[in-house]
Amino acid sequence: MNNFDVIVVGGGHAGCEAAHASARLGSNTLLITMKLDGIGQMSCNPAIGGIGKSHLAREVDALDGLMCKAADNASLQSRVLNSSKGAAVRATRIQTCRDEYKKYIQREIISHKNITVLQSTVKSICFSKKRANGVIIDTGETIEAKCIVLTAGTFLDGVIHMGDKTFSAGRAGDKASIDLEKYFKDAGFDIERLKTGTPPRIKTESVEIDKLERQDSDSPLPMLSYLNDHYDCVPNHIIKIPCYITHTNTHTHEIIASNKGKSPLFNGKITSIGPRYCPSIEDKVYRFSNKESHQIFLEPETSDNLEIYPNGLSTSLPLETQRDFLRTIVGLEDCVITQPGYAIEYSYFDPRGLRSSLETKNIENLFFGGQINGTTGYEEAAAQGVIAGINAARKSQQKPSWTPQRHESYIGVLIDDLITQGVTEPYRMFTSRAEYRLRLRDDNADVRLTQKGYEIGVVGEERYKSFCKKVDRINSERSRLDALKIEVESEDHKLLKKKYDLNLTENKSYASLLKTSKVQYSDLMELSNFGITANASVGHLVASDIRYEGYVAKQEKEIEQLKASYNVHIPDGIDFKNVQGLSNEAIERLDQARPETIGQASRIPGITSPSISLIKIHLKKNNAI
Amino acid sequence: MSTNAICAIATAKGSSALGIIRVSGNDLVSMLEHLFTKKLYDRKATLTDIKKGDILFDNCIVILYCAPKSYTGEDVIEIITHGNPVIMNSIIDLLCSSGVAHAAPGEFTERAFLNSKITLEKAEATADLIAASDIQAVRAAQNSLTGKFFVDISKISSSIVALRAELESIINFPEDEDAPDLNNKRIRDQINNVNNKLERVIINSKEGRKLNDKRVYAFIGRPNSGKSSIINCLLNEDASIVTSNEGTTRDCIEYELNINNKIVSVIDTAGIRFTQDEAEIEGIERSLKTIQKAHKIFYVVDQSKGLNDDDHNILKSNNINNYHIVFNKIDLGGTKAKVLKKSPPEIYISAIKREGLDLIKSTIEEDFVKVDMSQDIYLARSRHINHLVDAQENVYRCLEHLSKQRYDILAEDMRLAHLALSSILGQNPSEELLEEIFTSFCIGK
């Protein structure tokens, strides 16, 4: 077992996407995991997608990644979110069976001809002259490779907290990776601590669901992968299980408040920072004490429906307190806990130590992906995984790196934010982080990325053909909507008049109707003269393209203008102290982030446009431009 | 020889008792010491000859400010010469022959900014201070320097952040009961509120801008109606004439006139009449062009000849509307100097007898923008006003998006408005937004 192109350390969402992407690019890839059956494990909530997250997931899919396909094949309940707020912020979320999900991923990983899987623990990375060239595993053996991708999740010196109990673990039931954390610390990497948490799991039988509000899938069933949504494939449908909604109440809050001293979050045991958008129930009760109730979603864990994941109740209170407050909640009066909730502290690397390729600036050929870079969420991990995998493989093939940019993708936003701003809390994607949100919809990720993916080889022939078919459909539907007119003297006009107060004085194309009025594509589909489209999803996509055209064109111009300046390369060895006129604070911030381009530098917090001018002038003076 | 040194005449154009030439660059002393007969010391005034070979240019006071303690942060030399344009220009030529370049407009201030001597905002306000044409404009410039403008913009920016935080919470946490409800009326009220505030700042900024616009008055009329004599009289009565460019009677000549501490331009033009003389036709065309530039026109008529069809034709064919008729040479007819508030108003004067000139001045003075400086008039840069107008357009469009329930586009226009204000304030808008969302709303399931 030796001489791999790429070794991926870790089998979570980042690791699997990294290994599979590397394998798709033809690199001989080794995936090392501490537990074979942990490959593709969903450690926290049993769902893929959501606002901002389905955007990321679908970009991974557009590069032929695994996540969306696995989710579609493991769907228990699927919904479209924000359906009435505009296409750019619409999103898909799938509650999945964690077992089916994992099985799908494991099948894809283990069966791939370019992937070898090894159950082992990596103790250290081998390198010479600041270049990584292999790993040392727990048996003491060395395995060589051209590039290493580290995706260790929460396992780096993970410590679980529950009430007054504290123990070392990567997640409940799994060992932490302590040696590797110590190794990196000794090697001089900037390591910090973050915290996250998970709720207790409940035995489904013990929940009185009849008392609760039920939430079913949308119809037609939303799907995440373009294969199933736009390319006419059909996933393996499994049993559908609804979610249920309940609420905490003042009794719940009293119990939580009176046990504040027992929460490691508040008694000083946990000092690291957790995500504000995913607060523990203790956090919500203490910080927003004027709220009398918080909403809880009861989500099925698997197709067997043996356990329930009560979303919104992440906690690190002692087990008996967890039981006490759960039992004050409607529907959970007699609930039985199958796994206690807990908080976990783990180590992460300051992502400002990374290039946009996700290669570390310290050590060549070493790439970091996923939660170890300070992010949270499966989709965020997968997105980094696919890029780290692509770039590790490309580096091993002596090809230049590729990372999509901010105006092309949420992946670009994610990576650029990480490497320029660093993190102060676990980083989660929000659509508001993307300045080009109107372009980056979750229905056009393939239009944005698949062509490029095909060119670099991460997207295969078959998928590419399906993609081209979709593009043809888009183009022909677009010309149809431009040409087809709604007549003033028509039944259709009367219908729209009634519904939307629409009053046309001349015949108008459907395209201009979509652009200027409230009318949606689905409304047009009800008109008798509208005709039939090949694929309704593609029709909606074209309608959105038409609707956002003006804004997208404006952004296009802005992007074009900024491009020349943003792509200016800043040499690796630059000493910002030599840039005349920069304040000490600016020098410090630039030194922390070591930006690779003027664009990256301009997005570092506290770096103003005058500072950017100074850097540009400095580069010009030294003929670096 | 390649250096970064620049020079310019720092005082106003034209003759005066003293003139100042400013030079900035690295290692000025070694570069220029051969021009001075005495040695220069840092921050000391030195009386020295400026010479090249045997040729004496002038006997001047020269002050050296060594880097970095100078206006630009580089070595600066200020040469105080006799205020004769010929002398000053010859010294500039001398400096240029020693490797110094002519400074581009604003280049000294730009260098001061690049060397961190002043902030971008200050650099811009300083440029206005130099160009400010009266006391009120100077005060308005100081208003923006001291930050009244920025405080007001910050307030509007905060309102936008609050609205964006609400919108983004609704968009990003759709299932969260703890996120704010989608309340169209409340959003509409907030949009209107921001819109009104922007409107007010824009009006105030434009007022400030007007203060800084130098007003232009053109004197036109047929030949020999006395335009040049009137202007000469106006200028002679006033000691603070700033400019008088050389010109012929067949050309337009622009003068600066100080009326009650406000500088205005008065333009003497070639007499307009039908002619075959090519040179004269060219002059007349220039006169007519000047009309476009003028804020107001004084149409000068020889009272003894009266207003005839030619005059009416000139006024009509050139679309001249905003004008006063000045009847000159009243001494010939025995009329008294007076103003008749007709439409158009008539002013009766005699340039030769110097009668009624104050009537022209007071007519000009009536035009001055009446501004109460206790109000929030800022001297915003046109860059600022452009950003403000952009922001307002974006905010205005939001109302339409709201009615069509296009929340994602609404959020985009709000973002653009925020961005526009942030570029005035020099801030990064993305950082405050998430902060606001998480402190205002309990979010996350």
HADDOCK unambig.tbl for C-alpha pairs under 7 A between the chains (distance, minus, plus):
assign (segid A and resid 51 and name CA) (segid B and resid 172 and name CA) 5.87 0.50 0.50
assign (segid A and resid 81 and name CA) (segid B and resid 174 and name CA) 6.98 0.50 0.50
assign (segid A and resid 82 and name CA) (segid B and resid 171 and name CA) 6.97 0.50 0.50
assign (segid A and resid 82 and name CA) (segid B and resid 174 and name CA) 6.37 0.50 0.50
assign (segid A and resid 85 and name CA) (segid B and resid 405 and name CA) 6.76 0.50 0.50
assign (segid A and resid 85 and name CA) (segid B and resid 406 and name CA) 6.06 0.50 0.50
assign (segid A and resid 85 and name CA) (segid B and resid 407 and name CA) 5.15 0.50 0.50
assign (segid A and resid 85 and name CA) (segid B and resid 408 and name CA) 6.36 0.50 0.50
assign (segid A and resid 86 and name CA) (segid B and resid 406 and name CA) 5.45 0.50 0.50
assign (segid A and resid 86 and name CA) (segid B and resid 407 and name CA) 5.93 0.50 0.50
assign (segid A and resid 86 and name CA) (segid B and resid 408 and name CA) 5.29 0.50 0.50
assign (segid A and resid 88 and name CA) (segid B and resid 408 and name CA) 6.29 0.50 0.50
assign (segid A and resid 89 and name CA) (segid B and resid 171 and name CA) 6.82 0.50 0.50
assign (segid A and resid 89 and name CA) (segid B and resid 408 and name CA) 6.38 0.50 0.50
assign (segid A and resid 276 and name CA) (segid B and resid 438 and name CA) 6.72 0.50 0.50
assign (segid A and resid 277 and name CA) (segid B and resid 443 and name CA) 5.49 0.50 0.50
assign (segid A and resid 277 and name CA) (segid B and resid 444 and name CA) 4.60 0.50 0.50
assign (segid A and resid 278 and name CA) (segid B and resid 444 and name CA) 4.55 0.50 0.50
assign (segid A and resid 278 and name CA) (segid B and resid 445 and name CA) 6.12 0.50 0.50
assign (segid A and resid 279 and name CA) (segid B and resid 444 and name CA) 6.34 0.50 0.50
assign (segid A and resid 284 and name CA) (segid B and resid 442 and name CA) 6.74 0.50 0.50
assign (segid A and resid 288 and name CA) (segid B and resid 442 and name CA) 6.74 0.50 0.50
assign (segid A and resid 295 and name CA) (segid B and resid 177 and name CA) 6.50 0.50 0.50
assign (segid A and resid 311 and name CA) (segid B and resid 445 and name CA) 5.87 0.50 0.50
assign (segid A and resid 312 and name CA) (segid B and resid 445 and name CA) 3.99 0.50 0.50
assign (segid A and resid 430 and name CA) (segid B and resid 172 and name CA) 6.44 0.50 0.50
assign (segid A and resid 431 and name CA) (segid B and resid 172 and name CA) 6.79 0.50 0.50
assign (segid A and resid 432 and name CA) (segid B and resid 168 and name CA) 6.58 0.50 0.50
assign (segid A and resid 518 and name CA) (segid B and resid 404 and name CA) 5.42 0.50 0.50
assign (segid A and resid 580 and name CA) (segid B and resid 115 and name CA) 6.84 0.50 0.50
assign (segid A and resid 581 and name CA) (segid B and resid 114 and name CA) 6.27 0.50 0.50
assign (segid A and resid 581 and name CA) (segid B and resid 115 and name CA) 4.94 0.50 0.50
assign (segid A and resid 581 and name CA) (segid B and resid 116 and name CA) 5.26 0.50 0.50
assign (segid A and resid 608 and name CA) (segid B and resid 426 and name CA) 6.79 0.50 0.50
assign (segid A and resid 614 and name CA) (segid B and resid 114 and name CA) 6.82 0.50 0.50
